[in-house]
Amino acid sequence: MFERRLRERIMAGEAPRRGSVEISAVLDDVLAHLAELFNIRQGSVPARPDYGMADINDMIHDFPDAIDAMRAEIRQQIEAFEPRLRDVAVRHIADDDDGLRMVFAVAATLVLGTRTQRVAIEAEVGDNGFVRVAA
């Protein structure tokens, strides 16, 4: 198991390594992949038309039902395209000061071979549709 995805290792010209992998390095790569995944619109990847998020602008018209749709979309994308995360739970974090702000807390198990670690990730949807991901 590597801390970075195959595509990232190939682009960097990295040779296969042996030894221990740092969980923090894997988590960094997972966060980078989720940021990429959440900011690609479905239909943009010809080989996988289901890769990426549905257009947020289409969902936002159904506010506040858009929150549940977005929460479900985030979970589905993680389960489908980020195999290093399991037992994924996504919940909306309400913001009393800004009712239109969409922030989601993701709790999951990061799997590294035989090692596992629970992780907490935050995904915030900006007013421009861009999704920021952080641990």
N, C-alpha and C positions, 0 to 999 in steps of 0.2 A: 504494500500500500504506500502510495506516495502522498506527500502533503499538497501537491498540485495536480491538476487534471492533466491528462495526456497531452491535450492540445497545447497547454501552457508550457509543458516540458519540451515538446517538440519545437515550438517557436523560440524557446530560449536555447536550444541546442544542448539540452541537459542529457548527460549519460545516466543510465540506471544506477541507483545507489542502494546500498545495503545498510542496515542498521536501524536505530531507533528514530521514530518520527515524532516530532513535537506536536502535541495537540493544538497548540496555539497557531502553528503554521498551517495546519489543516483547516482550522476554523477561519483563518484569514482567507484561505482559498475558497472555502464554502461561501463566505460573505461576498467575495468578489463574484463568484458564480451566481449567487442569488441576485445581486445588483444587476448583473447582465441579464439574467432570466426575467426579472421583473420589469426591465426597461426595454424589452423587445416585444413588439406587438405580434400576436398570433397571426400566422400567415406570412411572416417575413422570412421564414426559413423554409425554402422549398422542400428540403428533405424531410422536415418535420413540421407540417403546418400547425400542429397543436402546441409547438414550443413557444413559450412566451405568454404574456398576459393579454386578455381581451382588452379592447380599447376602453380606457377609463371614461372617456367622454361619452360613450354609449351608456355606461352604467350610471353615471352621475345624474342623469335625468330621472332616475328612479329613487333619488335620495328620499328618505333614509334607508330604503331597502337596499340601496347600493352598498351599504356597509356589510350586510350579510353576503351579498354576491361577491364583493371584493375579498372578504375573509375566506370564503369557500374557494375562490380562484387562487389565492396565495397558497392555501393548503394543497390543493390539487397539483399545482405546478411543482411544489417542493417534493411531494410524493412521487410524481412522475419523472422528474429530471434531476433530483439531487439525492442519489442513493446513499450518500454518507449520513443523511439525516433520517431517523426513524421515529416512530411514535410522535408524530407532529401534531401539535395543537396550536390553533391560532385564535386569538381573541382581539376584539376591538378595544382600544383604550380611549374612553370618552374624555373629552376636553370641555369642561364647563365654560371656559372662556371663549372657545372657538368651536361651535357645534359642527362646523363643516370640515374641521381638521380630521384627517383620517390617518390614525396611527394604529398599527397592529403589533401585538406581542406574539412572538413565535417561541414556543417551548418545544424542544426536540431532544432526541438522543443522538449525539455524534458518535458514529461507529468507526473504529480504527482496528480492523482485524478482530482480535479478541478483547480489545479495550473499548470501553464506552464512557461517555461523559455527557451529562445533561447540559444543555446550552440554552441561553435566552438571547433572542435576536429581536430587534425592533425594525419594522418596516414603516416608513412614513411616506405617504403619498402627497407630493407637493401640489400646489394649485396649477402647475404646468403639466401635471401627469407624471413627472419624474418620481421614481421611487428611490428613497435613500435607505440604505441598509446598514445597520450597526449592531454590534454585540454589547 
